[in-house]
Amino acid sequence: MADALQEIVQKALADVLDAPLANLRQSLADRLSLDVQAAQVEASDQAGRAARMACAEALNVAARRLRQASSITEIGATLLETAGSWAGRVALLVHKGDTLTGWRAFGFEDAGTASGKFAEAWTALQVSLADAPALAQTVQTREAVVSLSVPDHLSAALVDLLGLAAEDKVYLFPLCLRQSVVAVLYADDVRSTTDVQPAALELLCAVSELAIEALSTRPRPREQGAEPESGRLELPSVRQEVRSAAPDWEGMPPDVRDVHLRAQRFARVLVADLQLYRSQEIREGKRNRNIYGRLQDEIDKSREVYLRKFGQSAAGGVDYFHLELVHNLAENQEELLGPDYPGPTVASAVG
């Protein structure tokens, strides 16, 4: 009788407790699931924040290196090295006239040429803009372009050299100086685990442009300006179209004409001093088509003296110092002054 009563009590308790216990178990399971999901989301957010912070720091370091570069060649090399973190393969092509010429490349060890020969083939590459509409669009619009890897877009020579397939996507970023495209940064992620990140590459190009512009206007020690001929990056000269033409002498009032004559004579004396005391460097500069690279300190100091005296005068509208450099030092061949020569200077106060 006692056993039967105990069995009845246990069954009654089970009927009373099973449902609440089942609900409690389900509630605990649901709560646990929610906690796990929340932890996963938090971990994902933390990982995302860490990744974004790492990317921002890497970009900051790259931008600092570009700003601290002491030559155009160093800027180009740093741009390629740092851009490799945001693309599988990157390369730089220099724009001169209607042609793009290969300079250096990064990450192309498995490209379409024999092992060890790619660098040589790349520096020998010349692509006509007429044969490469995608590249021509980059140069003409000064905007980044995304293109498929077909010969009709990129030129057969480039597609073949880089080992591209028709479905491969490539990115082209202009490198501008004074509103003209002087080079194009090529990027792709062919056979790479690193995807192209256009925003990062555009930022690096923008910092490179500012660094190149700064180098063209600030004095540098001669030992930093001297670079080996082999492997040097030479961008086309882009001149400021100001203060480079002789004035209309006949239309000037006598007092203004006198100031112009004195400015012209003063510039002529400064350049004559360079010819007298730096004749050997001038000859070497002409031979290497880089007079400014050989005489940068002296030319910059003489230009500063000229601007102090006449930069804010009635003759400030014409850069006579520039005209004398071209006429006497470069024998009317401005290209002999070299790719780093900044061109005529806008008159401004020199403190």
Secondary structure as UniProt FT lines:
FT   HELIX           2..68
FT   HELIX           72..83
FT   HELIX           84..86
FT   STRAND          89..96
FT   TURN            97..98
FT   STRAND          99..106
FT   TURN            109..110
FT   TURN            115..116
FT   HELIX           118..124
FT   STRAND          126..128
FT   HELIX           129..131
FT   HELIX           133..141
FT   STRAND          145..148
FT   HELIX           151..154
FT   HELIX           156..162
FT   TURN            166..167
FT   STRAND          169..177
FT   TURN            178..179
FT   STRAND          180..188
FT   TURN            190..191
FT   HELIX           198..215
FT   TURN            216..217
FT   HELIX           222..225
FT   TURN            230..231
FT   HELIX           249..251
FT   HELIX           254..277
FT   HELIX           279..287
FT   TURN            288..289
FT   HELIX           291..310
FT   TURN            311..312
FT   TURN            314..317
FT   HELIX           320..324
FT   HELIX           325..329
FT   TURN            331..332
FT   HELIX           334..337
FT   TURN            339..340
//
